Amino acid sequence: MKIKLSMILDQLNEYPYEYVEGHAGDQLGFSSVRLLKPSEQGYQPGVLYLGSVAVLQQIDSNHLPSQLICLADSSHSLEIHKVQKIDLALLRSNEDMEILFERTADIIGEYHQIYTEMIKRITDNRGLTEIINAMTSILGNPLYVADADFKVLARTDCDLKQPDEWRHIVENGIEDGYISSSVNDFYYMKDLVQKTENQKGPVFFSGNALYPHSFCTMNLNSHNKKIGLVTVFETERPFSIGTKATIEFFCDILIMEIQKNQTLIINEGVKLGYLFAEILTGSHHSENELRKVVNYVDIVFPENFFIVVLKSRHDNRNHYELTFLRKKIISLIKNTICIIHQNNIVMLANDCSQEFSGQGLSEIENWLQDSQMVLGVSDDGSDIKQIRKSYQEALTAIDLGLKSEREDRIFLYDRYRFAHLMDVIANLENSEAFGHPALARLQLYDCKKGANLVETLYCYMKNGRSQAQTAKELHLHRSSLQYRLTKMEEVMGGELDHYQTFLHLQLTYEMMKQSGKQSSVAKTE
């Protein structure tokens, strides 16, 4: 428990004061108060000292206590800016020292009582909402607490003086249970995350169209790992000098409650998430083991599933951005589980037929464009042991789709299955040796004679050996095409009607196209 000097000043607001925050920063904090005595040897770090200017001036400035309230009447003055190493408040009042001491001790006692009651709420399992409502009463403003994935765990749910203001924030800032990350506010939230990411204390933000009121956000960290965040909105009472310290005062309570809840669910959804990640990375699990976990966490494993992978077009997306994007795609595609894995968003989705058609498809495509993401979809699977294979299919669809330089944002593996086969063959060692040698003779003939038999053959293959369609596409008379086909067979030394020869030539073309070694093929596509 850390009580800070600014929290005391909030309660002593009837006194005019000057305040200098010491350099000790997060190390500051106290749980009791003592009178300042010049004769004391070694001031205790966890104690707030209270004394007069007259006493303060008797002490070497290098040996002052780290936290001090100094009472200055009209007969004494102190240049407070010269005392910068300590947390110091200068109260300008003729108040009796004993009265001020008792008042300060009472304030500290009240915070002790508040902290004790909060701990009891945790041990009595009264829930995070009750803790937040108690915080709302003390802070004078509403707030919410979210987990590390920006899912809102609880929010103020008690009577407020300005309920409409809080309702506006909730309706516009929370969507499907998550802190909003729509296209309109994504980059604003991204900026917010970046500003708070490496900050140990609360960070203040001015209002905007989404949040018309100023607010204060603080990450909740445990063992150097972010487990959530708390955000307080300035709708009821203006933020004061002690707002920041009061939020920090409650953070330990919030962390304890969140960790307790996480412990209760660690063997359920979280365990499923870990297992899913292990499967994706190739860790071996028997079907029986996988089924045990699925049954344990009480989820309905779909009869048919797809693995959906969302990949950023930019490599510098951090975990917080991906978390926001994950939350949005969850609302667009029905799924059993969705995790962030190897800097991608990976989802075990249910039947995607509805989402990838009509209005659903349009909404997904628009969102992918705005968020600069692409999406790969595997073939459908029904066996839980196929998850790893399906994941590789979705990744392959993205990889081949981006290589094709198409403007698509959704890549279905079914459309790239043949390209995948050709890519595998083309990347085999000495893959060129598997090509049909007749095609090399045709290329040599074209080079010597200035002909275009290679292009003609590819068009003939592409059109399923339809002479009519090939002649139309190449703008040739049927007799001219027939002449070329005859010349091809003569140069290659084989008949195009032979099934294996024709198939081998087709595969050779596709291998060359896949490896980028057939420039003439590109002309016909």
SVG drawing of the C-alpha trace seen along z (x, -y; Angstrom):
<svg xmlns="http://www.w3.org/2000/svg" viewBox="-28 -38 52 79">
<polyline fill="none" stroke="black" stroke-width="0.4" points="0.0,0.0 1.4,-3.4 -0.1,-6.6 1.5,-9.6 1.7,-13.2 -0.5,-14.4 -3.3,-12.2 -3.1,-14.0 -3.1,-17.4 -6.4,-16.5 -7.9,-16.1 -6.3,-19.3 -7.5,-21.4 -8.7,-24.2 -5.1,-25.2 -3.2,-27.2 -0.1,-25.2 2.9,-24.8 4.1,-21.4 7.3,-20.0 7.3,-16.3 10.6,-14.7 13.0,-12.8 12.4,-9.5 9.2,-8.9 7.7,-5.4 9.8,-4.8 7.8,-7.4 5.0,-6.3 4.2,-6.2 1.9,-4.5 2.3,-6.8 3.1,-10.3 5.6,-11.7 6.5,-15.2 9.8,-16.5 12.6,-16.9 16.0,-18.3 17.7,-16.0 16.4,-12.8 19.1,-10.5 18.1,-9.0 14.6,-9.7 12.6,-6.6 11.7,-6.3 8.1,-5.0 7.0,-7.8 5.5,-11.3 7.0,-14.0 5.2,-17.1 7.1,-20.2 7.4,-23.9 9.7,-26.1 11.6,-27.1 12.4,-23.4 13.2,-22.7 15.7,-25.5 17.7,-23.8 18.3,-20.7 21.0,-20.2 19.2,-20.2 21.1,-17.0 19.7,-15.1 16.0,-15.9 13.3,-13.2 12.1,-12.1 8.4,-13.1 7.6,-16.2 4.7,-18.6 6.0,-22.0 3.7,-24.5 4.6,-28.1 2.9,-30.9 3.1,-34.5 6.3,-35.1 8.4,-32.5 9.2,-32.0 10.8,-29.2 12.0,-29.1 10.5,-25.7 12.0,-25.4 15.4,-25.1 14.3,-21.9 14.1,-19.5 15.3,-16.2 12.4,-15.5 8.6,-15.3 7.6,-18.6 4.4,-20.4 4.5,-23.9 1.2,-24.8 0.7,-28.5 -1.4,-28.7 -1.4,-29.7 -3.0,-26.4 -1.8,-24.8 0.7,-22.0 -1.0,-19.5 -4.3,-20.0 -2.7,-19.5 -0.9,-16.5 -4.1,-14.8 -5.9,-15.7 -3.1,-14.2 -3.1,-11.0 -6.8,-10.7 -6.5,-10.9 -3.8,-8.2 -6.0,-6.1 -8.9,-6.5 -6.8,-5.2 -5.7,-2.3 -9.4,-1.5 -10.2,-1.8 -7.3,0.6 -8.4,3.1 -12.0,3.0 -10.8,3.6 -8.8,6.6 -11.9,8.0 -13.8,7.6 -11.2,9.7 -11.2,12.4 -15.0,12.5 -15.2,12.9 -17.5,9.9 -16.3,9.3 -14.4,6.7 -17.5,4.5 -18.0,3.9 -14.3,2.9 -14.7,0.5 -17.9,-1.0 -16.0,-1.6 -13.1,-3.2 -15.7,-5.4 -16.9,-6.8 -13.4,-7.7 -12.1,-9.0 -15.3,-10.8 -15.3,-9.6 -16.3,-6.5 -13.8,-4.0 -13.4,-0.6 -10.8,2.1 -9.7,4.2 -7.4,7.2 -4.2,7.3 -6.4,8.1 -8.5,5.0 -11.5,7.0 -13.5,4.9 -13.6,7.0 -15.8,4.5 -16.9,0.9 -18.6,-1.6 -22.2,-0.4 -23.4,-2.7 -25.4,-6.0 -23.6,-9.0 -24.4,-12.7 -23.9,-12.7 -25.0,-9.3 -25.6,-10.4 -21.9,-11.3 -20.8,-7.9 -23.4,-6.2 -22.1,-8.0 -18.6,-6.8 -19.7,-3.2 -21.9,-3.1 -19.2,-4.6 -16.0,-3.3 -16.9,0.3 -17.9,2.7 -18.8,6.4 -17.2,6.2 -13.9,4.8 -12.4,1.3 -13.5,0.0 -11.1,0.4 -13.2,-0.5 -11.6,-2.0 -12.5,-5.5 -10.7,-5.2 -8.1,-2.5 -5.2,-4.9 -6.2,-7.0 -6.2,-3.9 -2.9,-2.9 -1.4,-6.2 -2.8,-5.8 -1.3,-2.4 2.1,-3.6 2.1,-6.4 1.2,-4.2 3.2,-1.1 6.5,-2.0 5.0,-4.2 4.9,-2.9 2.4,-5.4 -0.9,-6.9 -0.9,-8.9 -3.4,-11.7 -5.2,-12.3 -7.4,-15.1 -10.8,-14.4 -11.7,-13.8 -14.8,-13.0 -14.8,-9.4 -14.1,-10.3 -15.4,-13.9 -13.9,-14.0 -10.3,-13.9 -9.2,-10.5 -6.3,-8.9 -5.0,-5.4 -2.6,-3.2 -1.2,0.2 -1.6,2.9 1.7,4.9 2.7,7.9 6.3,9.3 7.0,6.9 4.1,8.3 1.0,6.3 -2.1,8.1 -4.6,5.2 -5.3,1.5 -7.5,-0.9 -9.0,-4.1 -10.7,-6.8 -12.8,-9.4 -13.2,-13.1 -17.0,-13.3 -18.1,-14.0 -15.2,-15.7 -12.3,-17.6 -9.0,-15.7 -6.9,-16.9 -3.3,-16.8 -3.9,-13.5 -5.8,-11.7 -2.7,-10.1 -1.5,-8.9 -4.9,-7.6 -5.2,-5.5 -1.7,-4.0 -2.9,-3.4 -5.7,-1.1 -3.6,0.7 -2.3,3.3 -5.9,4.1 -6.9,4.4 -3.9,6.6 -4.7,9.0 -8.3,9.3 -7.4,9.9 -4.7,12.4 -7.2,14.2 -9.7,14.4 -7.0,15.6 -6.0,18.3 -9.6,19.6 -9.7,19.8 -6.1,20.8 -7.2,24.5 -10.0,23.6 -9.8,21.1 -6.2,20.1 -5.1,23.7 -7.0,24.2 -5.1,21.2 -1.7,22.6 -2.6,26.0 -3.8,24.4 -0.4,22.5 1.5,25.7 -0.4,27.5 0.4,24.7 4.1,24.9 4.1,28.6 4.2,30.0 2.8,33.6 -0.4,34.4 -2.5,37.5 -6.1,37.1 -7.1,38.4 -5.1,35.7 -6.6,33.0 -10.1,34.3 -9.6,34.4 -8.7,30.7 -11.6,29.7 -14.0,31.6 -12.5,30.2 -12.9,26.6 -16.5,27.4 -16.4,26.0 -18.2,27.4 -15.6,28.4 -17.1,27.7 -17.7,30.7 -16.2,28.7 -13.6,25.9 -11.2,23.6 -8.0,22.1 -8.0,18.4 -4.7,16.4 -4.5,12.7 -1.2,11.3 -0.1,7.6 1.4,6.1 3.8,4.4 6.2,6.2 6.3,3.7 2.9,4.4 3.2,4.8 1.2,7.1 -1.2,4.3 -2.1,3.4 -2.7,7.1 -4.8,7.4 -7.1,4.7 -7.3,6.2 -8.0,9.6 -10.9,8.2 -12.4,6.8 -12.1,10.0 -13.7,12.0 -16.8,9.9 -16.8,10.6 -16.1,14.3 -17.7,17.0 -14.9,18.9 -14.1,21.4 -10.8,19.9 -8.6,17.0 -5.0,16.3 -2.0,14.1 0.7,16.5 4.1,15.6 3.0,12.1 -0.2,13.3 -3.8,13.6 -4.8,17.2 -8.4,18.4 -10.1,21.8 -13.3,20.7 -16.6,22.4 -18.2,22.7 -17.1,19.5 -19.6,19.7 -21.8,16.9 -18.9,14.6 -17.2,14.9 -20.2,14.0 -22.4,11.0 -22.5,8.3 -20.3,10.2 -17.5,10.5 -17.7,6.8 -17.4,5.8 -14.4,8.1 -12.7,6.7 -13.2,3.1 -11.8,3.8 -8.8,5.6 -8.1,2.6 -8.4,0.1 -6.2,2.1 -3.6,3.1 -4.1,6.8 -4.5,9.8 -6.3,13.0 -5.6,16.6 -8.2,19.4 -7.4,23.1 -9.4,25.9 -12.2,27.2 -11.2,29.8 -13.1,32.1 -10.3,34.0 -8.8,32.2 -5.4,33.6 -5.6,31.6 -5.2,28.2 -1.5,27.9 -1.9,28.9 -4.7,26.4 -2.6,23.7 0.1,24.3 -2.4,24.1 -3.6,20.7 -0.1,19.4 0.7,20.8 -2.4,19.1 -1.2,15.8 2.4,16.3 1.4,17.4 -1.3,14.8 1.1,11.9 3.6,13.3 1.0,13.3 0.8,9.5 -3.0,9.7 -4.9,6.9 -7.0,9.4 -7.0,9.2 -8.5,12.7 -6.6,15.7 -8.3,19.1 -6.0,22.1 -8.4,23.9 -7.5,21.3 -3.8,21.8 -3.6,25.6 -2.1,26.1 0.2,23.2 1.4,24.7 2.1,28.0 4.1,26.2 5.9,24.2 7.0,27.3 8.3,28.9 10.0,25.7 11.9,25.5 13.2,29.1 16.9,29.4 17.6,29.7 13.9,29.2 14.8,28.1 15.8,31.6 12.2,32.7 11.1,30.4 10.1,31.8 13.2,31.3 10.9,30.7 10.0,27.3 13.6,26.2 13.8,27.1 10.7,25.0 12.3,22.0 15.5,22.4 13.4,22.4 11.6,19.2 14.9,17.5 16.5,18.4 13.4,17.8 11.8,15.0 8.6,17.1 6.2,17.3 5.4,21.0 6.0,21.1 3.3,18.5 1.0,20.3 1.4,23.6 0.7,22.1 -2.4,20.5 -3.5,23.8 -2.9,25.6 -4.7,22.9 -7.8,23.2 -8.0,27.0 -6.8,27.7 -9.7,25.8 -8.5,24.6 -11.4,22.2 -10.8,20.5 -7.0,20.4 -7.3,18.8 -9.8,16.2 -7.5,15.3 -4.4,15.0 -6.3,13.3 -5.3,16.0 -7.2,17.7 -7.9,21.4 -5.6,22.5 -2.7,20.3 -3.1,21.9 -3.2,25.4 0.1,24.6 1.7,23.5 0.5,26.7 2.0,28.9 5.3,26.9 5.4,27.4 5.1,31.2 7.8,31.1 10.2,29.1 9.5,30.9 9.5,34.4 6.3,35.5 2.5,35.5 0.5,33.0 -2.4,35.5 -0.4,37.8 -1.8,37.6 1.4,37.9 3.4,35.6 0.8,32.9 0.5,33.2 4.3,33.1 4.5,30.0 1.8,28.3 3.6,29.1 6.9,27.8 5.2,24.5 3.8,24.1 7.1,24.9 8.8,22.3 6.1,19.8 6.3,20.5 10.1,20.0 9.8,16.8 11.9,18.3 9.3,18.1 8.8,14.5 6.7,15.4 4.1,17.1 3.3,13.8 2.3,12.2 -0.7,14.5 -2.2,14.1"/>
</svg>
